[in-house]
Amino acid sequence: MKNLLIKTHELWLETLMAGFMSNGENRAKLYDFSDIIFRHFRWLEHHLIVSDEEYDYNRDNIPIKVERIGSILDSIAGKISELELQIIACPDKSLANRISSDLKYMMTVVSKMPDEKIRAFDTRRRLNGIELSSEAIDALTLFLFEESYKEYELIMIYNYLQAHSSDAFLNRIFQIMIDESQFHLRSFGQMMSEMGILGVPRVIHKDLYEIDDVKQFLKDGIEEEKAAKEMCRGLSEVVAKDSKELATFFDFINLQEDYHISLMTEALEYYKSQEVIYG
């Protein structure tokens, strides 16, 4: 079951990366499938927790540097086939049947997806239709690499916290943070693909999500969100010289961070007033 969780994690990320690469009709379906696979991941994680089995978020590297999306689709199809065989061993037959039926449908669709040439790795560092100065390109490149990893990290951290919490108040906040980070990761991933600098986020160490002091994590997280706001603000100022549209987008992301800070502050105050047990 632990290996099944790992392989589902890898399939989710690879499918999401394929969505970033696509410039055509494949993208929407790949995003839909990545959402479904992430739900599979969470359901399998819950099964491990209630079965009192140890697990972590470790995974293998995911090679994605290709010239045509068909190569990634073939890899995704291969992983789906492997999971179809492994899911048979899942003791929860209702869960196994659900995941199996989802995978069968995905295989049917993925095998018929049109191939397309991609430019996600040509390092051209240009956004389609937007001319940016060298200063703006450098600032945007640094921002996208740092923030794409941060968003992946936050998805996994908040998912782990939610998976080990039975508190409805906190789980509402954790879910909002997961959803917001999913949106940010997709936005930044698509930009990285357009610029030819797409990369898979590095594996996160378990010390980051196996959190002993959640209150301190939230305090640190609030400061990190404030730093992210400052990065967005600075980036917006730099790109505004060349593109008002791009500057407006980063202002939009910046203002979203305000609500994240509010939510994390709310969770922190709740922790201070309630005894919350994580198991």
Phi, psi and chi 1 to 4 in degrees:
 res  aa     phi    psi   chi1   chi2   chi3   chi4
   1 MET       -  -36.3  -72.6  -62.2  -66.4      -
   2 LYS   -63.4  -42.7  179.4 -179.3  176.6 -179.4
   3 ASN   -64.8  -35.2 -173.7   61.9      -      -
   4 LEU   -62.9  -40.1 -172.1   59.9      -      -
   5 LEU   -63.7  -43.9 -174.8   76.2      -      -
   6 ILE   -61.2  -47.2  -67.6  170.1      -      -
   7 LYS   -67.3  -31.7  -65.1  -54.8  174.6 -174.9
   8 THR   -70.2  -38.8  -58.4      -      -      -
   9 HIS   -57.8  -47.8 -173.7  173.2      -      -
  10 GLU   -64.1  -41.4  -67.1  169.1    2.5      -
  11 LEU   -64.4  -41.2  178.1   60.4      -      -
  12 TRP   -58.1  -50.5  163.3   58.0      -      -
  13 LEU   -65.0  -42.7  -98.6 -174.8      -      -
  14 GLU   -65.7  -38.4 -171.9  165.3    0.9      -
  15 THR   -66.8  -39.8  -55.2      -      -      -
  16 LEU   -63.5  -44.1 -174.5   60.9      -      -
  17 MET   -61.1  -39.7  -67.8  -69.3  131.0      -
  18 ALA   -62.4  -36.4      -      -      -      -
  19 GLY   -63.0  -39.4      -      -      -      -
  20 PHE   -61.6  -40.1  -62.9  158.4      -      -
  21 MET   -69.0  -35.6  -63.6  177.3 -156.9      -
  22 SER   -69.8  139.1  176.1      -      -      -
  23 ASN  -113.0    4.7  -65.4  -51.4      -      -
  24 GLY  -122.9 -146.7      -      -      -      -
  25 GLU   -71.8  -15.5   60.3 -171.9   84.7      -
  26 ASN   -67.9  -30.7  -66.1  -24.8      -      -
  27 ARG   -56.7  -49.6  175.2  173.5  -76.3  174.0
  28 ALA   -60.8  -43.2      -      -      -      -
  29 LYS   -66.2  -41.4  -85.6  -65.6 -179.0 -173.7
  30 LEU   -64.3  -37.5  -71.7  166.9      -      -
  31 TYR   -66.2  -42.4  -79.6  167.1      -      -
  32 ASP   -59.2  -45.2  -74.2  -16.3      -      -
  33 PHE   -67.2  -37.6  -71.8  168.6      -      -
  34 SER   -63.3  -37.5   70.7      -      -      -
  35 ASP   -62.5  -44.2  -74.2  -18.0      -      -
  36 ILE   -65.0  -43.7  -66.9  169.9      -      -
  37 ILE   -65.1  -36.1  -64.2  163.4      -      -
  38 PHE   -64.6  -36.5 -171.5   66.6      -      -
  39 ARG   -64.2  -41.1  -69.2 -158.9  -68.1  -86.7
  40 HIS   -55.1  -45.9  -68.0  174.2      -      -
  41 PHE   -57.0  -44.5  175.4   82.8      -      -
  42 ARG   -69.5  -37.0  -60.7  177.1   77.3  175.0
  43 TRP   -68.0  -40.1  -63.3  -21.2      -      -
  44 LEU   -65.9  -38.4  -70.2  166.7      -      -
  45 GLU   -61.6  -44.1 -179.4  178.1   22.8      -
  46 HIS   -60.4  -41.7  177.3   72.6      -      -
  47 HIS   -59.7  -42.9  176.2   84.4      -      -
  48 LEU   -64.5  -38.9  -72.7  167.2      -      -
  49 ILE   -65.3  -49.3  -68.7  169.5      -      -
  50 VAL   -68.9  -23.1  -62.7      -      -      -
  51 SER   -86.9    0.4  -59.5      -      -      -
  52 ASP    58.5   40.8 -160.2   25.4      -      -
  53 GLU  -102.8  135.9  -65.6 -175.5   47.6      -
  54 GLU   -73.3  146.0  -68.6 -173.1    5.1      -
  55 TYR  -158.1  169.7   71.8   95.0      -      -
  56 ASP  -148.1 -177.2   55.3   42.2      -      -
  57 TYR  -102.7   21.9  -73.4  162.6      -      -
  58 ASN   -67.7  154.5 -164.1   20.2      -      -
  59 ARG  -160.3  165.6   56.8  172.5  170.6   82.1
  60 ASP   -78.5  164.1  -70.3  -23.6      -      -
  61 ASN   -66.1  150.9  -69.3  -34.6      -      -
  62 ILE  -118.5  100.0  -56.9  171.9      -      -
  63 PRO   -73.4  124.5   25.2  -31.0      -      -
  64 ILE  -128.8    0.6   60.1  169.5      -      -
  65 LYS   -76.8   98.9 -164.6  171.0 -177.2  179.2
  66 VAL  -135.7  170.0  -64.0      -      -      -
  67 GLU   -98.5  -24.9  -66.4 -176.5   -5.1      -
  68 ARG  -130.0  145.2  -56.7 -167.0   67.7   87.8
  69 ILE   -68.6  -21.4 -158.5  167.9      -      -
  70 GLY   -56.6  -33.2      -      -      -      -
  71 SER   -65.6  -40.4  -60.8      -      -      -
  72 ILE   -70.2  -39.0  -68.2  -66.1      -      -
  73 LEU   -62.6  -38.2  -63.0  178.1      -      -
  74 ASP   -63.4  -40.9  -72.1  -16.0      -      -
  75 SER   -64.9  -42.2  176.2      -      -      -
  76 ILE   -61.7  -43.8  -71.1  170.9      -      -
  77 ALA   -60.6  -39.6      -      -      -      -
  78 GLY   -64.3  -41.2      -      -      -      -
  79 LYS   -67.0  -37.2  -75.4 -175.9  170.4   64.0
  80 ILE   -61.9  -43.4  -70.1  174.0      -      -
  81 SER   -60.7  -42.6  -65.7      -      -      -
  82 GLU   -62.4  -43.5  -68.8  176.8   14.7      -
  83 LEU   -67.2  -35.7  -77.5  171.8      -      -
  84 GLU   -59.7  -36.6  -78.3 -171.2  -76.2      -
  85 LEU   -74.1  -39.7  -66.9  174.4      -      -
  86 GLN   -73.9  -31.8  -66.8 -179.8   28.4      -
  87 ILE   -67.4  -19.8 -164.8   63.1      -      -
  88 ILE   -58.3  -32.0  -63.4  171.6      -      -
  89 ALA   -80.0   -4.8      -      -      -      -
  90 CYS   -66.7  125.9  178.1      -      -      -
  91 PRO   -65.0  -28.3  -19.1   31.5      -      -
  92 ASP   -82.9   97.1 -175.0  -23.4      -      -
  93 LYS   -68.3  -32.3  -64.9  -51.4  174.4 -173.9
  94 SER   -64.2  -44.6  -66.0      -      -      -
  95 LEU   -64.4  -44.4  176.7   58.4      -      -
  96 ALA   -60.5  -42.3      -      -      -      -
  97 ASN   -66.2  -40.3  -69.8  -22.5      -      -
  98 ARG   -63.2  -50.4  164.7   58.3 -165.8  -91.5
  99 ILE   -62.9  -41.9  -67.3  176.9      -      -
 100 SER   -60.6  -44.2  179.3      -      -      -
 101 SER   -67.2  -37.8   63.4      -      -      -
 102 ASP   -61.6  -45.8  -75.7   -7.7      -      -
 103 LEU   -64.4  -38.8  -66.9  174.2      -      -
 104 LYS   -61.1  -43.3  -77.6 -177.5  171.9   63.0
 105 TYR   -66.5  -43.7  175.4   70.6      -      -
 106 MET   -58.4  -42.6  -70.6  179.4 -159.9      -
 107 MET   -59.0  -43.4  176.4   67.4   85.8      -
 108 THR   -60.2  -43.9  -59.9      -      -      -
 109 VAL   -73.9  -46.7  175.3      -      -      -
 110 VAL   -60.5  -39.1  167.7      -      -      -
 111 SER   -66.4  -17.7   64.4      -      -      -
 112 LYS  -108.1    2.0  -65.0  178.4 -179.6  177.7
 113 MET   -66.6  138.3  -78.0 -177.5  171.2      -
 114 PRO   -68.3  143.2   23.8  -32.6      -      -
 115 ASP   -75.2  155.6 -165.5    9.3      -      -
 116 GLU  -155.2  145.1   54.4 -177.8  -58.1      -
 117 LYS   -74.4  139.3 -176.0  174.1  176.6   58.9
 118 ILE  -121.7  158.6   57.9  174.2      -      -
 119 ARG  -128.0   30.5  -60.7 -174.8   60.9 -173.3
 120 ALA   -75.9   -6.4      -      -      -      -
 121 PHE  -132.6   16.7  -49.0  102.5      -      -
 122 ASP   -87.5    1.9   64.2    8.3      -      -
 123 THR    53.1   31.5   64.5      -      -      -
 124 ARG   -73.1  -22.3   66.6 -169.8 -178.2  -79.1
 125 ARG    52.6   51.0  -63.4 -151.4  -53.8  158.4
 126 ARG  -136.5  139.7  -67.0 -173.9   64.0 -176.3
 127 LEU   -93.7  138.1  -81.0  174.6      -      -
 128 ASN   -56.7  122.9  -62.1  -22.9      -      -
 129 GLY    78.3    4.0      -      -      -      -
 130 ILE  -126.8  122.0  -58.5  176.5      -      -
 131 GLU   -95.1  119.6  -67.2  -67.8  -26.6      -
 132 LEU  -118.7  149.7  -64.2  174.3      -      -
 133 SER   -70.3  164.2   66.6      -      -      -
 134 SER   -58.7  -38.9  -64.1      -      -      -
 135 GLU   -61.4  -45.0  178.4 -169.3   11.5      -
 136 ALA   -68.2  -39.5      -      -      -      -
 137 ILE   -63.5  -44.0  -70.8  170.2      -      -
 138 ASP   -63.8  -43.5  -71.2  -16.9      -      -
 139 ALA   -64.9  -41.6      -      -      -      -
 140 LEU   -67.4  -41.1  180.0   56.9      -      -
 141 THR   -60.0  -49.1  -61.0      -      -      -
 142 LEU   -61.1  -45.8  178.1   61.5      -      -
 143 PHE   -58.7  -47.4  175.9   89.8      -      -
 144 LEU   -64.9  -41.1  -69.4  174.3      -      -
 145 PHE   -65.2  -44.9  -87.5  110.6      -      -
 146 GLU   -69.2  -45.4  -70.2 -173.5   -4.6      -
 147 GLU   -77.2  -30.0  -68.3  -58.0  -62.7      -
 148 SER   -65.5  -41.3   62.4      -      -      -
 149 TYR   -66.0  -42.0  171.6   69.9      -      -
 150 LYS   -60.2  -40.8 -171.3 -158.4   83.5  170.0
 151 GLU   -67.7  -40.5  -61.7  -60.6  -11.6      -
 152 TYR   -61.5  -44.5  167.6   68.8      -      -
 153 GLU   -58.8  -44.5  177.9 -176.0  -70.5      -
 154 LEU   -67.3  -37.5  -70.8  175.7      -      -
 155 ILE   -56.8  -47.8  -70.4  167.5      -      -
 156 MET   -70.5  -38.7  -57.3  -46.6  -64.6      -
 157 ILE   -66.0  -50.5  -69.5  172.4      -      -
 158 TYR   -67.6  -31.5  -78.4  112.2      -      -
 159 ASN   -64.3  -42.8 -178.5   73.6      -      -
 160 TYR   -64.3  -43.9 -168.8   88.5      -      -
 161 LEU   -61.4  -43.8  -70.8  173.1      -      -
 162 GLN   -65.1  -40.9 -173.2 -175.6   60.3      -
 163 ALA   -62.5  -26.8      -      -      -      -
 164 HIS  -106.0   15.6  -68.9   80.1      -      -
 165 SER  -119.8  141.7  170.6      -      -      -
 166 SER  -110.5   12.6   58.3      -      -      -
 167 ASP   -92.1  114.8 -170.3  -73.3      -      -
 168 ALA   -64.0  -37.2      -      -      -      -
 169 PHE   -61.8  -49.1 -179.5   88.5      -      -
 170 LEU   -70.2  -38.5  -68.9  171.0      -      -
 171 ASN   -64.4  -30.5  -78.6  -16.1      -      -
 172 ARG   -62.4  -43.6  175.5 -173.5   64.2   86.0
 173 ILE   -68.5  -44.5  -67.2  175.0      -      -
 174 PHE   -59.1  -40.5  -65.4  154.7      -      -
 175 GLN   -66.3  -40.7 -174.4   60.2   52.9      -
 176 ILE   -60.0  -43.7  -66.6  171.7      -      -
 177 MET   -65.3  -37.5  -61.8  -60.8  -73.0      -
 178 ILE   -62.7  -48.3  -68.2  168.0      -      -
 179 ASP   -61.5  -42.3  -67.1  -19.1      -      -
 180 GLU   -65.2  -42.0  -66.9  -76.3  -88.0      -
 181 SER   -68.2  -33.6  -72.5      -      -      -
 182 GLN   -60.6  -45.5  -70.2  -89.4   22.3      -
 183 PHE   -63.5  -44.7  169.7   71.4      -      -
 184 HIS   -63.9  -42.7  -72.6 -176.2      -      -
 185 LEU   -61.3  -41.5  179.1   57.1      -      -
 186 ARG   -65.1  -43.4  -74.4 -171.5 -175.4 -176.6
 187 SER   -61.1  -47.6  -61.0      -      -      -
 188 PHE   -70.5  -37.5  -58.4  153.8      -      -
 189 GLY   -62.9  -40.3      -      -      -      -
 190 GLN   -64.8  -40.0  -73.9  176.9 -157.7      -
 191 MET   -64.3  -42.7  -77.7 -171.1  178.2      -
 192 MET   -61.7  -40.3  -66.8  176.4   78.8      -
 193 SER   -64.3  -44.4 -178.7      -      -      -
 194 GLU   -61.5  -33.2  -74.9 -176.2   26.3      -
 195 MET   -86.7   -4.2  -66.6  176.4   70.7      -
 196 GLY    75.6   26.6      -      -      -      -
 197 ILE  -127.8   28.1   56.0  171.9      -      -
 198 LEU   -65.9  138.9 -176.6   62.7      -      -
 199 GLY  -147.8  153.8      -      -      -      -
 200 VAL   -81.8  132.0 -178.9      -      -      -
 201 PRO   -56.5  142.2  -22.1   32.9      -      -
 202 ARG   -68.3  157.4   62.2 -172.3  180.0  -87.7
 203 VAL   -63.2  137.4  177.2      -      -      -
 204 ILE   -94.4  140.8   63.2  172.7      -      -
 205 HIS   -76.6  146.7 -165.7  -86.6      -      -
 206 LYS   -62.7  -21.7   64.2 -179.7 -179.1  178.9
 207 ASP   -62.1  -23.3  -71.8  -12.7      -      -
 208 LEU   -76.8  -32.1  -70.1  174.1      -      -
 209 TYR  -108.7  -21.7   53.0   85.2      -      -
 210 GLU   -83.9   82.0  -69.0 -176.7   -5.7      -
 211 ILE   -94.5  124.1  -61.7  166.9      -      -
 212 ASP   -84.7  -38.7  -65.8  -35.5      -      -
 213 ASP  -114.8   91.1 -170.5  -18.0      -      -
 214 VAL   -68.2  -34.7  179.8      -      -      -
 215 LYS   -60.7  -43.4  -74.0 -170.6  -71.4 -172.7
 216 GLN   -67.4  -37.6 -172.5   59.7   49.6      -
 217 PHE   -58.7  -43.4  162.0   75.0      -      -
 218 LEU   -66.9  -40.9  -70.3  168.3      -      -
 219 LYS   -59.7  -46.8  -70.2  177.5 -177.1  177.4
 220 ASP   -64.7  -38.7  -66.3  -19.2      -      -
 221 GLY   -63.7  -36.8      -      -      -      -
 222 ILE   -62.9  -41.8  -70.1  168.8      -      -
 223 GLU   -66.9  -36.6  -65.9  -53.7  -49.0      -
 224 GLU   -66.3  -38.7  -72.3  179.2    8.1      -
 225 GLU   -65.6  -38.0  -67.0  -70.3  -19.6      -
 226 LYS   -63.7  -39.0  -69.7  178.0  179.7  177.8
 227 ALA   -66.5  -38.6      -      -      -      -
 228 ALA   -63.9  -38.8      -      -      -      -
 229 LYS   -59.4  -43.7  -84.2 -177.7   58.3   63.1
 230 GLU   -65.0  -38.8 -172.9   61.6   23.9      -
 231 MET   -63.2  -43.7  -76.8 -171.5   67.9      -
 232 CYS   -61.8  -43.5  -82.7      -      -      -
 233 ARG   -63.0  -46.6 -174.5 -164.1   61.5   76.6
 234 GLY   -63.0  -41.8      -      -      -      -
 235 LEU   -64.8  -41.2 -176.4   57.7      -      -
 236 SER   -59.0  -41.6  176.5      -      -      -
 237 GLU   -64.5  -39.8  -71.0 -178.4   -3.9      -
 238 VAL   -68.6  -47.8  171.7      -      -      -
 239 VAL   -76.7  -18.7  -58.6      -      -      -
 240 ALA   -61.4  -25.4      -      -      -      -
 241 LYS   -65.2  -26.0  -57.4  170.2 -173.0  174.9
 242 ASP  -113.4  -29.2  -55.3  -51.6      -      -
 243 SER  -148.9  107.8  171.8      -      -      -
 244 LYS   -65.5  -35.5  -65.1  -64.6 -176.3 -176.2
 245 GLU   -62.6  -45.4  178.3 -176.9   -4.9      -
 246 LEU   -68.1  -38.3 -164.8   56.9      -      -
 247 ALA   -62.0  -41.0      -      -      -      -
 248 THR   -62.6  -37.8  -60.5      -      -      -
 249 PHE   -61.8  -44.7  170.3   75.7      -      -
 250 PHE   -73.6  -26.4  -74.9  110.1      -      -
 251 ASP   -64.5  -40.6  -73.0  -21.3      -      -
 252 PHE   -59.2  -46.5  159.5   69.8      -      -
 253 ILE   -64.9  -41.8  -63.8  -65.6      -      -
 254 ASN   -56.5  -47.2  179.6   10.4      -      -
 255 LEU   -69.9  -26.9  -67.5  173.0      -      -
 256 GLN   -64.8  -33.0  -71.5 -173.2  -14.5      -
 257 GLU   -62.9  -27.3  -56.3  -70.0    1.5      -
 258 ASP   -59.5  -43.0  -73.8  -25.1      -      -
 259 TYR   -69.3  -36.1 -172.7   53.2      -      -
 260 HIS   -60.1  -43.8  -60.4  170.7      -      -
 261 ILE   -61.9  -41.5  -68.3  169.7      -      -
 262 SER   -61.7  -43.8  174.9      -      -      -
 263 LEU   -64.7  -43.5  -73.2  170.6      -      -
 264 MET   -67.3  -35.6  -64.5  169.7   76.8      -
 265 THR   -65.0  -40.2  -58.3      -      -      -
 266 GLU   -62.5  -43.8 -169.8  177.2   -6.4      -
 267 ALA   -65.0  -39.6      -      -      -      -
 268 LEU   -63.1  -44.3 -179.9   59.2      -      -
 269 GLU   -64.4  -36.0  -67.8  -56.6  -44.9      -
 270 TYR   -64.6  -43.6 -177.7   82.2      -      -
 271 TYR   -60.1  -36.2  -98.2   99.8      -      -
 272 LYS   -69.1  -25.9  -70.3  177.1  178.6  177.9
 273 SER  -103.4   -9.6   63.3      -      -      -
 274 GLN  -128.8  149.6  -57.7  -73.9  -33.1      -
 275 GLU   -93.5  113.2 -179.0  178.8   -0.1      -
 276 VAL  -112.3  128.9  179.9      -      -      -
 277 ILE  -105.3  127.3  -59.9  174.6      -      -
 278 TYR  -110.6  131.9  -74.2   86.1      -      -
 279 GLY  -122.7      -      -      -      -      -
